[in-house]
Amino acid sequence: MSRIGKKPVPVPAGVKVELKDHVVHTSGPKGKLSWRYPDDIRVELAADGSRVEVSRTRETPQVRALHGLTRALINNMVHGCARGYERKLEIYGTGYGCSLKGRKLLLNCGYMGRGVDRDGKPREAQFVIDIPEGLTVTVEVPQARGNTEPARLTVSGADRQVVGQFAAELRKIRPPEPYQGKGIRYAGEVVKRKQGKAFAGGGG
């Protein structure tokens, strides 16, 4: 029996779970999610709706692996709808920053110029990024001050995978470089620094 899979998933107050046609539906203060679970996994909801129990119908290695995975994903759905997930990012570098315009995130992170969009119009920033449905981006500090005081933003939403994926895509635009630490990094991320080249003066 999977040690993770056999643990019931508690359903907190304010969150509703429904099972229909092999699909788990969850809804709560932070949003709604749905996911189709594998055919060889059995998911049952307690009569009072207070917990979800996951079991398996076969004992093959693949199904045993899916048992724990299914329980973990359903737990993430319940937690996401109840409390949500968030990923904080920091942007280091002189002139680097971020802002919001409707459902678009505007990023400036050290690249030359701002270019033009598909219609040939000047861009408002170096990167204009559509915020995916179901996610919220909050800008706490819009402008970085050198390499010591970063711009700060938070990506939040009910779906843990979507939150993490979008944050990773933002970081990928300008990963932190190892010399001065300029770039986009996760809050609390430690950047392994390198020493710059030293030029020794020669005497004749």
C-alpha positions as a Python dict, from the first residue, in 0.01 Angstrom:
ca = {
    (1, 'M'): (0, 0, 0),
    (2, 'S'): (136, 342, -92),
    (3, 'R'): (225, 536, 222),
    (4, 'I'): (113, 857, 55),
    (5, 'G'): (-179, 712, -138),
    (6, 'K'): (-346, 554, 165),
    (7, 'K'): (-371, 887, 351),
    (8, 'P'): (-716, 1045, 315),
    (9, 'V'): (-722, 1397, 170),
    (10, 'P'): (-899, 1625, 421),
    (11, 'V'): (-1144, 1870, 266),
    (12, 'P'): (-1149, 2199, 464),
    (13, 'A'): (-1454, 2413, 520),
    (14, 'G'): (-1534, 2628, 220),
    (15, 'V'): (-1406, 2376, -34),
    (16, 'K'): (-1639, 2151, -234),
    (17, 'V'): (-1531, 1828, -404),
    (18, 'E'): (-1737, 1645, -665),
    (19, 'L'): (-1664, 1320, -849),
    (20, 'K'): (-1824, 1264, -1188),
    (21, 'D'): (-1729, 1040, -1481),
    (22, 'H'): (-1380, 972, -1346),
    (23, 'V'): (-1313, 1344, -1302),
    (24, 'V'): (-1240, 1527, -976),
    (25, 'H'): (-1391, 1875, -950),
    (26, 'T'): (-1284, 2107, -670),
    (27, 'S'): (-1401, 2459, -595),
    (28, 'G'): (-1331, 2706, -319),
    (29, 'P'): (-1242, 3066, -233),
    (30, 'K'): (-937, 3067, -464),
    (31, 'G'): (-1094, 2912, -774),
    (32, 'K'): (-1212, 2598, -947),
    (33, 'L'): (-1011, 2303, -1078),
    (34, 'S'): (-1085, 1971, -1244),
    (35, 'W'): (-871, 1670, -1332),
    (36, 'R'): (-937, 1328, -1482),
    (37, 'Y'): (-768, 1059, -1275),
    (38, 'P'): (-630, 730, -1417),
    (39, 'D'): (-871, 446, -1496),
    (40, 'D'): (-696, 200, -1261),
    (41, 'I'): (-737, 431, -961),
    (42, 'R'): (-1049, 449, -746),
    (43, 'V'): (-1141, 782, -582),
    (44, 'E'): (-1420, 802, -324),
    (45, 'L'): (-1570, 1096, -140),
    (46, 'A'): (-1691, 1054, 218),
    (47, 'A'): (-2066, 1087, 264),
    (48, 'D'): (-2023, 1408, 463),
    (49, 'G'): (-1777, 1549, 207),
    (50, 'S'): (-1504, 1586, 468),
    (51, 'R'): (-1238, 1371, 301),
    (52, 'V'): (-1134, 1202, -22),
    (53, 'E'): (-993, 848, -23),
    (54, 'V'): (-781, 704, -303),
    (55, 'S'): (-720, 334, -372),
    (56, 'R'): (-605, 120, -664),
    (57, 'T'): (-767, -164, -854),
    (58, 'R'): (-450, -348, -956),
    (59, 'E'): (-107, -417, -808),
    (60, 'T'): (122, -351, -1103),
    (61, 'P'): (423, -122, -1047),
    (62, 'Q'): (273, 147, -1270),
    (63, 'V'): (-59, 150, -1087),
    (64, 'R'): (116, 156, -750),
    (65, 'A'): (306, 465, -864),
    (66, 'L'): (-15, 628, -988),
    (67, 'H'): (-178, 565, -649),
    (68, 'G'): (47, 806, -461),
    (69, 'L'): (59, 1052, -751),
    (70, 'T'): (-320, 1071, -772),
    (71, 'R'): (-354, 1135, -401),
    (72, 'A'): (-85, 1408, -416),
    (73, 'L'): (-248, 1585, -711),
    (74, 'I'): (-594, 1579, -552),
    (75, 'N'): (-445, 1716, -230),
    (76, 'N'): (-283, 1996, -431),
    (77, 'M'): (-619, 2075, -593),
    (78, 'V'): (-794, 2095, -256),
    (79, 'H'): (-519, 2310, -106),
    (80, 'G'): (-510, 2535, -414),
    (81, 'C'): (-883, 2602, -405),
    (82, 'A'): (-871, 2668, -30),
    (83, 'R'): (-554, 2876, 8),
    (84, 'G'): (-393, 2905, -335),
    (85, 'Y'): (-28, 2887, -430),
    (86, 'E'): (221, 3163, -495),
    (87, 'R'): (571, 3207, -631),
    (88, 'K'): (766, 3523, -557),
    (89, 'L'): (1019, 3660, -804),
    (90, 'E'): (1290, 3925, -773),
    (91, 'I'): (1442, 4126, -1058),
    (92, 'Y'): (1795, 4260, -1005),
    (93, 'G'): (1974, 4513, -1223),
    (94, 'T'): (1993, 4887, -1288),
    (95, 'G'): (1696, 4991, -1502),
    (96, 'Y'): (1527, 4653, -1461),
    (97, 'G'): (1163, 4649, -1357),
    (98, 'C'): (808, 4534, -1410),
    (99, 'S'): (455, 4672, -1425),
    (100, 'L'): (102, 4566, -1506),
    (101, 'K'): (-135, 4682, -1774),
    (102, 'G'): (-465, 4498, -1752),
    (103, 'R'): (-392, 4127, -1800),
    (104, 'K'): (-43, 4193, -1933),
    (105, 'L'): (288, 4193, -1749),
    (106, 'L'): (546, 4441, -1878),
    (107, 'L'): (910, 4349, -1818),
    (108, 'N'): (1231, 4542, -1874),
    (109, 'C'): (1540, 4341, -1792),
    (110, 'G'): (1844, 4483, -1964),
    (111, 'Y'): (1801, 4395, -2330),
    (112, 'M'): (1870, 4656, -2594),
    (113, 'G'): (1568, 4859, -2702),
    (114, 'R'): (1203, 4772, -2682),
    (115, 'G'): (1137, 4673, -3041),
    (116, 'V'): (796, 4655, -3205),
    (117, 'D'): (498, 4423, -3171),
    (118, 'R'): (333, 4216, -3447),
    (119, 'D'): (148, 4523, -3576),
    (120, 'G'): (469, 4723, -3611),
    (121, 'K'): (385, 4948, -3315),
    (122, 'P'): (652, 5030, -3054),
    (123, 'R'): (638, 4801, -2754),
    (124, 'E'): (559, 4943, -2413),
    (125, 'A'): (837, 4731, -2263),
    (126, 'Q'): (1104, 4486, -2374),
    (127, 'F'): (864, 4199, -2296),
    (128, 'V'): (484, 4218, -2293),
    (129, 'I'): (351, 3892, -2149),
    (130, 'D'): (-9, 3776, -2134),
    (131, 'I'): (-103, 3652, -1787),
    (132, 'P'): (-267, 3307, -1814),
    (133, 'E'): (-629, 3264, -1711),
    (134, 'G'): (-661, 3172, -1345),
    (135, 'L'): (-340, 3345, -1239),
    (136, 'T'): (-290, 3675, -1061),
    (137, 'V'): (31, 3876, -1078),
    (138, 'T'): (97, 4137, -811),
    (139, 'V'): (380, 4389, -840),
    (140, 'E'): (511, 4488, -496),
    (141, 'V'): (819, 4687, -605),
    (142, 'P'): (811, 4801, -970),
    (143, 'Q'): (1169, 4918, -1016),
    (144, 'A'): (1503, 4768, -914),
    (145, 'R'): (1771, 4983, -759),
    (146, 'G'): (2100, 4849, -886),
    (147, 'N'): (2206, 4501, -787),
    (148, 'T'): (2105, 4524, -420),
    (149, 'E'): (1737, 4629, -412),
    (150, 'P'): (1531, 4425, -658),
    (151, 'A'): (1193, 4480, -817),
    (152, 'R'): (948, 4228, -671),
    (153, 'L'): (641, 4050, -803),
    (154, 'T'): (424, 3756, -700),
    (155, 'V'): (251, 3498, -919),
    (156, 'S'): (-49, 3336, -746),
    (157, 'G'): (-335, 3103, -835),
    (158, 'A'): (-520, 2785, -743),
    (159, 'D'): (-331, 2550, -977),
    (160, 'R'): (13, 2471, -839),
    (161, 'Q'): (147, 2348, -1171),
    (162, 'V'): (34, 2655, -1366),
    (163, 'V'): (175, 2892, -1102),
    (164, 'G'): (512, 2717, -1108),
    (165, 'Q'): (523, 2693, -1486),
    (166, 'F'): (449, 3063, -1543),
    (167, 'A'): (705, 3167, -1280),
    (168, 'A'): (965, 2944, -1447),
    (169, 'E'): (888, 3098, -1788),
    (170, 'L'): (938, 3448, -1645),
    (171, 'R'): (1270, 3350, -1485),
    (172, 'K'): (1384, 3198, -1814),
    (173, 'I'): (1355, 3537, -1988),
    (174, 'R'): (1661, 3662, -1802),
    (175, 'P'): (1814, 3404, -1564),
    (176, 'P'): (2049, 3556, -1304),
    (177, 'E'): (2405, 3587, -1429),
    (178, 'P'): (2683, 3476, -1192),
    (179, 'Y'): (2900, 3788, -1179),
    (180, 'Q'): (2678, 4074, -1059),
    (181, 'G'): (2362, 3868, -1006),
    (182, 'K'): (2156, 4065, -1259),
    (183, 'G'): (1841, 3897, -1383),
    (184, 'I'): (1520, 3734, -1263),
    (185, 'R'): (1534, 3488, -975),
    (186, 'Y'): (1303, 3324, -726),
    (187, 'A'): (1279, 3496, -388),
    (188, 'G'): (1532, 3333, -159),
    (189, 'E'): (1723, 3175, -448),
    (190, 'V'): (2098, 3167, -390),
    (191, 'V'): (2298, 3258, -700),
    (192, 'K'): (2644, 3105, -706),
    (193, 'R'): (2869, 3399, -781),
    (194, 'K'): (3188, 3403, -985),
    (195, 'Q'): (3478, 3638, -947),
    (196, 'G'): (3536, 3868, -1243),
    (197, 'K'): (3860, 3865, -1436),
    (198, 'A'): (4147, 4044, -1266),
    (199, 'F'): (4382, 4240, -1487),
    (200, 'A'): (4730, 4265, -1344),
    (201, 'G'): (4943, 4559, -1448),
    (202, 'G'): (5284, 4465, -1584),
    (203, 'G'): (5594, 4661, -1505),
    (204, 'G'): (5886, 4692, -1741),
}
